[in-house]
Amino acid sequence: MNLLKKYKHWEREVYRRKAWNIGFLDYAGEKTLREPFKIAWLDWRGYDKGWFADPFILSADGNRVEVLVEEMMLDKPPEKIFQIGRRREVVRRRGRISRLEIERENGKYVLRRVVPVIEDKYHYSFPAIYRVDGKIFIHPENGESGVSPLFEYDAATGTATRAGTLCDAPIVDAVIFEGFGGEPLLFATRVDKPEKNECENVLDVYRSKTGAFLGPYETEPFAEIAFPDFSARGGGYFLRLDGGRVVRVAQDCNRKYGAGIVFYEMKREDGKFSFRELARHFADVSSIWHVGLHTFNTFGNLAVVDGYGYLHPLKRALYRVKERVGRLLHPERRGA
């Protein structure tokens, strides 16, 4: 390996290396959405097989919390993967769905165990959890395969088995919500649209073919909701606030993927959807997870988020300077 190749390898794998992590905060409805986040980040020191993103809380009882996440596998080499959105092969690592067993005490969250739940030849992320008729189902993002699979989770064994296909289309960051008149609707963006950024500024809405909550859903949307910026891509479950108000969690992808979290109050009147922004949050540049925020989900009075940052101290320091200057020049990037 000559000096130039060594430098490029160091720049890519060391200097520019980023990782994701999850964090927790108390949830108190609209107050939490509007105020600056006070995040207790997960302590996963000692675990080197992967990093974690797209958290959904499976259970929270006493000092024990279980979360389903996308785990990007660092202990396995990158592979050639055909990405529908890019319409070409790329070299990247795969993600799997894993269950994190976490101990919480005195406001701290410590990783105790990582258990793989869904893993095969495809990349998996965004493991949305639904409880239907006493059963637990996982609907992960799997746009790479061209369809949107559904799995049933067995809490006794900690395993998941394929239960069918929720939607026969390559949708991403999808969630089901039936709070608009009681009809179950699937909200998602797609990775196979030719326009460069359409999957981030147009939200598609799909109907269930049978009216059942778990579908299957139509492959073509009956409604498309255009946003004024690149904040259509989903960032978690819908939230219900006092007075029956509904809030959709979305990603701010204006400057980069997963730069921040946006909360939109949404309504459906006379069959048409409308939205109003409540708050927008960006990463705390003083934190190690200083580059972006990406997901927000709740379970009772506990909320979980994820964030990412550069691991090399020099790159981290230079990014912080750049970001602080940018936020002085552009106040809208300061968030809540």
Salt bridges, closest charged atoms under 4 A:
GLU11 OE2 - ARG16 NE 3.39
GLU13 OE2 - ARG12 NE 3.09
GLU30 OE2 - ARG34 NE 2.70
GLU30 OE1 - ARG245 NH2 2.33
GLU35 OE1 - LYS31 NZ 3.24
ASP43 OD2 - ARG45 NH2 2.70
ASP54 OD1 - HIS294 ND1 3.01
GLU66 OE2 - ARG64 NH2 2.60
GLU66 OE2 - ARG99 NE 3.72
GLU70 OE2 - HIS123 NE2 3.71
GLU71 OE1 - ARG96 NE 3.10
GLU79 OE2 - ARG94 NE 3.04
GLU101 OE2 - ARG64 NH2 3.67
GLU101 OE2 - ARG99 NH2 2.76
GLU101 OE2 - ARG113 NH1 3.27
GLU103 OE1 - ARG112 NE 2.81
GLU119 OE2 - LYS76 NZ 2.59
GLU119 OE1 - ARG96 NH1 3.13
GLU141 OE1 - ARG233 NH2 3.94
GLU144 OE2 - ARG94 NH1 3.04
ASP173 OD2 - ARG233 NE 2.54
GLU183 OE2 - ARG207 NE 2.78
GLU183 OE1 - ARG268 NH1 3.34
ASP192 OD2 - ARG190 NH2 3.02
GLU198 OE2 - LYS193 NZ 3.90
ASP204 OD2 - LYS193 NZ 3.06
ASP229 OD2 - ARG280 NH1 3.12
ASP252 OD2 - ARG280 NH1 2.73
GLU265 OE1 - ARG245 NH1 3.69
GLU265 OE1 - ARG276 NH2 2.63
GLU277 OE1 - ARG280 NH2 2.73
ASP306 OD2 - HIS294 ND1 3.00
GLU323 OE2 - ARG255 NH2 3.12
GLU323 OE2 - ARG327 NE 2.96
GLU323 OE1 - ARG333 NH2 3.60
GLU332 OE2 - HIS330 ND1 3.70
